[in-house]
Amino acid sequence: MNSSCIIVTGGAGYIGSHTLIELLNNTSYRIISIDNFSNSSPSSYDRVKQLTSRDFETINLDLCNETELKKQLSGINNIEGIIHFAAFKSVPDSVADPVLYYHNNIESLNNILKFSQEKKISNFIFSSSCSVYGNADALPVTEETVLKKAESPYGHTKQIGEEIIEFFCKVNPWFNVVTLRYFNPVGAHMSGKTGESPITKPNNLVPIITQTAVGKNSLTVFGSDYDTRDGYCIRDYIHVTDIADAHVKALDYITQKKNRKNFSLFNLGTGNGVSVLEVIRSFERVSGKKLSYTVGDRRKGDVVAVYANNDLAKKELGWKPQYNLDDMMLSAWKWQLNLGGES
Ligand code: WQD
């Protein structure tokens, strides 16, 4: 095993755990995952172990606690890079409790950047989001698209995070960052053996669809009167394993010094805008189940439509999404059935 190590913050989370799988199976780095289980559980690590051929280390740590961070991490040597997932990510929860989101998402980022500066860790991947675009004037959005006002505190914390990192790069030219703007990560590992498992009730569309299908939840579609092709919000849904794969490629991009500047930014979307109704229809097609749902009011913080131009990530990272919408919905359904609760 490579003596160089990669620290993955938020590694027990949805995207973090799927990225652990791809890192362990496709690289030889020593992997250390940091998580405080605020929106995940240690069982996520057990499932990663079932799907990988080598071990990894874990540290239970809240990155907002700088003293604890120093105590637990300063003894780690040969850190080749950090992949920073750890953040709260629910649009509606951030609308309900903005201060919690600003504190958690910004404080943890500041602390991990300070740690990187002290230890001179030069490779950093930042988990950002398409929510930074707000209601963009033109679609698909490219990395050059001017950011509109964020529609939620969650999206705003990602806008702030990107700016903090950009200024940090200016004053630390030795620091190489890749910022990845995820569109809507959905689905589960194609084995059906792990997937999205928030410890609180999910807010995201796809886990609510699969829980509704097994009688564990009820789906309300938030608004059908938007100015879109069918009146429903449009998003760029992308398989979580495609997102995970992009992180392995982004790590290679900066550790092999393929990056042209020390602050690189890429959209991670399929390039396809899909409406809520089209997601429901895809689920019904792959599961063979008719989904019951009601149509309610619009949800505060929602953007009308956003989807990616992903040419830059394909060109620079050599990344190409492998899974289509039906693959995403089938994998999510397989995972839900694995969780049990079929009624
Ligand atoms: C999608 C659509 C809802 C629930 C996500 C993640 C965030 C970030 C951006 C990565 C919207 C509708 C949802 C429901 C519904 N990604 N919906 N009924 O808000 O686009 O944000 O992508 O960082 O992590 O939160 O995702 O799944 O909540 O909503 O009608 O019960 O589904 O209105 O149009 P969103 P979402």
Residues whose N, C-alpha, C, O or C-beta is under 5 A from the ligand:
A	BS01	WQD	K89 S90 V91 S128 S129 S131 Y182 F183 N184 P185 N203 N204 L205 V206 I208 T220 V221 F222 C233 V276 R299 D302
